[in-house]
């Protein structure tokens, strides 16, 4: 049974997430917008949600469950795939050659 690490969306950002239009596909999340919380043992993200729903630790829209590097974000329609935003470093940006520009 996987152990899911719970990442709670910061309260100051919850309303923005709540009212944002639903997008399909992978959700990109910023690690700085989340606080690490407890873990829960469950067979699936839905089982984790069911186990916590009647407690004071219930999952809310915008919270993320992480198991073995796999991220699932809680949305109104269920759990969808997510990934952490990895900022591009200056060395990576300078290592890529710029595309030549043609002037006519």
Backbone as CSV, one residue per row, in Angstrom:
resi,resn,N_x,N_y,N_z,CA_x,CA_y,CA_z,C_x,C_y,C_z
1,UNK,0.851,-1.172,0.000,0.000,0.000,0.000,0.896,1.234,0.000
2,UNK,0.693,2.121,-0.991,1.535,3.320,-1.053,1.270,4.294,0.093
3,UNK,2.300,5.002,0.456,2.168,6.097,1.433,2.174,7.395,0.642
4,UNK,1.117,8.157,0.749,0.991,9.426,0.040,1.412,10.575,0.937
5,UNK,2.346,11.384,0.452,2.738,12.619,1.128,1.725,13.680,0.713
6,UNK,1.185,14.389,1.678,0.193,15.420,1.395,0.892,16.776,1.326
7,UNK,0.646,17.498,0.244,1.138,18.864,0.071,-0.092,19.760,0.063
8,UNK,-0.196,20.625,1.065,-1.357,21.512,1.211,-1.106,22.834,0.500
9,UNK,-2.050,23.230,-0.334,-1.978,24.527,-0.982,-2.115,25.606,0.084
10,UNK,-1.278,26.624,0.016,-1.330,27.699,1.013,-2.686,28.390,0.938
11,UNK,-3.214,28.743,2.111,-4.550,29.331,2.202,-4.699,30.596,1.364
12,UNK,-3.641,31.380,1.269,-3.725,32.640,0.519,-3.935,32.395,-0.980
13,UNK,-3.624,31.209,-1.472,-3.747,30.893,-2.899,-4.965,30.023,-3.213
14,UNK,-5.619,29.525,-2.186,-6.711,28.572,-2.391,-7.873,29.162,-3.200
15,UNK,-8.270,30.400,-2.910,-9.388,30.998,-3.649,-9.045,31.212,-5.117
16,UNK,-7.804,31.600,-5.405,-7.391,31.753,-6.804,-7.493,30.429,-7.544
17,UNK,-7.038,29.362,-6.921,-7.100,28.037,-7.543,-8.555,27.612,-7.706
18,UNK,-9.333,27.870,-6.680,-10.737,27.440,-6.669,-11.527,28.055,-7.817
19,UNK,-11.271,29.335,-8.129,-12.048,30.031,-9.152,-11.388,30.025,-10.528
20,UNK,-10.216,29.454,-10.652,-9.552,29.384,-11.953,-10.307,28.397,-12.853
21,UNK,-10.324,28.654,-14.150,-11.014,27.723,-15.047,-10.323,26.361,-15.053
22,UNK,-11.132,25.320,-15.226,-10.582,23.963,-15.258,-9.789,23.769,-16.541
23,UNK,-8.618,23.195,-16.407,-7.798,22.866,-17.566,-7.561,21.378,-17.574
24,UNK,-7.501,20.801,-18.754,-7.217,19.370,-18.834,-5.728,19.194,-19.086
25,UNK,-5.247,18.020,-18.815,-3.830,17.746,-18.980,-3.084,17.886,-17.665
26,UNK,-1.784,17.899,-17.749,-0.927,17.955,-16.571,-0.958,19.362,-15.966
27,UNK,-1.159,19.436,-14.657,-1.118,20.707,-13.936,0.301,20.939,-13.437
28,UNK,0.834,22.114,-13.709,2.179,22.459,-13.240,2.021,23.252,-11.945
29,UNK,2.624,22.751,-10.873,2.513,23.370,-9.548,3.875,23.899,-9.099
30,UNK,3.837,25.009,-8.394,5.062,25.597,-7.852,5.250,25.088,-6.426
31,UNK,6.387,24.476,-6.126,6.618,23.956,-4.773,6.479,25.020,-3.685
32,UNK,6.797,26.274,-3.990,6.711,27.335,-2.980,5.268,27.639,-2.568
33,UNK,4.293,27.207,-3.383,2.880,27.445,-3.086,2.284,26.397,-2.156
34,UNK,3.085,25.426,-1.743,2.588,24.299,-0.953,3.375,24.127,0.337
35,UNK,2.685,23.625,1.348,3.306,23.249,2.613,3.214,21.740,2.743
36,UNK,4.316,21.119,3.127,4.325,19.674,3.347,3.528,19.366,4.610
37,UNK,2.644,18.400,4.513,1.826,18.005,5.659,2.131,16.544,5.991
38,UNK,1.165,15.853,6.511,1.350,14.470,6.945,1.321,13.502,5.763
39,UNK,1.392,12.235,6.061,1.263,11.187,5.051,0.041,10.339,5.378
40,UNK,-0.449,9.650,4.371,-1.585,8.753,4.547,-1.331,7.497,3.713
41,UNK,-1.591,6.332,4.302,-1.458,5.064,3.590,-2.790,4.735,2.939
42,UNK,-2.775,4.534,1.618,-4.002,4.232,0.895,-3.663,3.534,-0.413
43,UNK,-4.638,2.830,-0.957,-4.454,2.111,-2.218,-4.403,3.046,-3.425
44,UNK,-5.094,4.184,-3.343,-5.171,5.124,-4.454,-5.426,6.526,-3.894
45,UNK,-5.299,7.545,-4.741,-5.633,8.895,-4.264,-7.082,8.996,-3.785
46,UNK,-7.986,8.276,-4.443,-9.395,8.326,-4.044,-9.608,7.657,-2.687
47,UNK,-8.867,6.594,-2.420,-8.940,5.935,-1.115,-8.386,6.854,-0.028
48,UNK,-7.342,7.605,-0.345,-6.786,8.573,0.608,-7.802,9.666,0.892
49,UNK,-8.460,10.160,-0.153,-9.490,11.185,0.015,-10.623,10.669,0.909
50,UNK,-11.073,9.439,0.645,-12.170,8.857,1.430,-11.763,8.663,2.889
51,UNK,-10.518,8.254,3.122,-10.047,8.016,4.488,-9.966,9.324,5.290
52,UNK,-9.707,10.426,4.621,-9.515,11.707,5.306,-10.740,12.615,5.300
53,UNK,-11.753,12.300,4.513,-12.852,13.258,4.305,-13.655,13.604,5.546
54,UNK,-13.752,12.723,6.522,-14.515,13.002,7.739,-13.621,13.452,8.904
55,UNK,-12.378,13.810,8.594,-11.437,14.234,9.636,-11.134,15.723,9.487
56,UNK,-10.370,16.259,10.411,-9.956,17.658,10.293,-8.811,17.827,9.300
57,UNK,-8.333,16.731,8.709,-7.261,16.760,7.715,-7.775,16.465,6.314
58,UNK,-9.070,16.674,6.080,-9.675,16.368,4.784,-8.940,17.077,3.655
59,UNK,-8.811,16.392,2.521,-8.179,17.000,1.360,-9.107,18.038,0.760
60,UNK,-8.525,19.130,0.317,-9.292,20.213,-0.290,-8.838,20.398,-1.726
61,UNK,-9.667,21.074,-2.492,-9.321,21.355,-3.881,-8.015,22.139,-3.907
62,UNK,-7.074,21.666,-4.711,-5.763,22.305,-4.827,-4.664,21.554,-4.103
63,UNK,-5.009,20.666,-3.170,-4.001,19.881,-2.448,-3.418,18.813,-3.378
64,UNK,-2.187,18.429,-3.112,-1.485,17.446,-3.933,-1.108,16.234,-3.094
65,UNK,-1.286,15.053,-3.679,-0.816,13.803,-3.087,0.381,13.328,-3.906
66,UNK,1.433,12.911,-3.212,2.646,12.439,-3.884,3.014,11.062,-3.373
67,UNK,3.203,10.137,-4.311,3.657,8.785,-3.977,4.687,8.370,-5.013
68,UNK,5.885,8.048,-4.569,6.964,7.598,-5.449,7.218,8.569,-6.598
69,UNK,7.154,9.856,-6.315,7.414,10.857,-7.339,6.220,11.166,-8.233
70,UNK,5.143,10.401,-8.125,3.929,10.621,-8.911,3.037,11.610,-8.166
71,UNK,2.688,12.714,-8.813,1.859,13.748,-8.186,0.445,13.705,-8.732
72,UNK,-0.529,13.834,-7.842,-1.950,13.925,-8.201,-2.540,15.118,-7.473
73,UNK,-3.170,16.023,-8.220,-3.763,17.214,-7.625,-5.266,17.021,-7.507
74,UNK,-5.796,17.449,-6.389,-7.226,17.321,-6.113,-7.969,18.470,-6.792
75,UNK,-8.884,18.105,-7.695,-9.717,19.091,-8.374,-11.172,18.705,-8.169
76,UNK,-12.080,19.562,-8.605,-13.506,19.259,-8.470,-13.894,18.002,-9.233
77,UNK,-13.199,17.710,-10.313,-13.541,16.558,-11.161,-12.826,15.285,-10.724
78,UNK,-11.999,15.355,-9.704,-11.256,14.188,-9.229,-9.784,14.528,-9.089
79,UNK,-8.961,13.516,-9.198,-7.517,13.702,-9.108,-6.925,13.648,-10.500
80,UNK,-6.091,14.631,-10.807,-5.442,14.679,-12.106,-3.935,14.744,-11.934
81,UNK,-3.237,14.388,-12.983,-1.777,14.372,-12.959,-1.232,15.785,-12.772
82,UNK,-0.148,15.875,-12.020,0.523,17.156,-11.791,2.025,16.929,-11.811
83,UNK,2.751,18.008,-11.936,4.213,17.946,-11.818,4.686,19.261,-11.242
84,UNK,5.862,19.210,-10.615,6.442,20.419,-10.026,7.082,21.252,-11.119
85,UNK,6.950,22.556,-11.005,7.625,23.477,-11.905,9.108,23.457,-11.569
86,UNK,9.924,23.218,-12.567,11.370,23.224,-12.383,11.900,24.446,-13.119
87,UNK,12.334,25.466,-12.369,12.806,26.683,-13.042,14.078,26.421,-13.829
88,UNK,14.174,27.090,-14.949,15.357,26.968,-15.780,16.476,27.772,-15.132
89,UNK,17.638,27.164,-14.999,18.770,27.869,-14.394,19.502,28.679,-15.458
90,UNK,20.273,29.656,-15.030,20.997,30.528,-15.949,21.997,29.741,-16.783
91,UNK,22.624,28.724,-16.187,23.615,27.942,-16.936,22.950,27.123,-18.033
92,UNK,21.743,26.639,-17.807,21.031,25.902,-18.845,20.639,26.826,-19.984
93,UNK,20.206,28.031,-19.644,19.770,28.981,-20.659,20.938,29.422,-21.534
94,UNK,22.109,29.643,-20.928,23.259,30.092,-21.709,23.902,28.943,-22.482
95,UNK,23.687,27.709,-22.093,24.274,26.561,-22.778,23.579,26.285,-24.109
96,UNK,22.332,26.709,-24.232,21.607,26.491,-25.472,21.949,27.617,-26.435
97,UNK,22.395,27.243,-27.659,22.735,28.298,-28.613,21.464,29.002,-29.093
98,UNK,21.595,30.281,-29.330,20.465,31.050,-29.823,20.262,30.727,-31.290
99,UNK,19.022,30.711,-31.715,18.712,30.438,-33.110,19.145,31.636,-33.952
100,UNK,19.764,31.363,-35.105,20.194,32.478,-35.939,18.980,33.223,-36.499
101,UNK,19.150,34.524,-36.640,18.078,35.366,-37.164,18.478,35.823,-38.544
102,UNK,17.593,35.608,-39.499,17.880,36.035,-40.872,17.304,37.418,-41.068
103,UNK,18.100,38.264,-41.661,17.653,39.618,-41.987,17.589,39.724,-43.492
104,UNK,16.449,40.121,-43.986,16.337,40.249,-45.435,16.131,41.664,-45.862
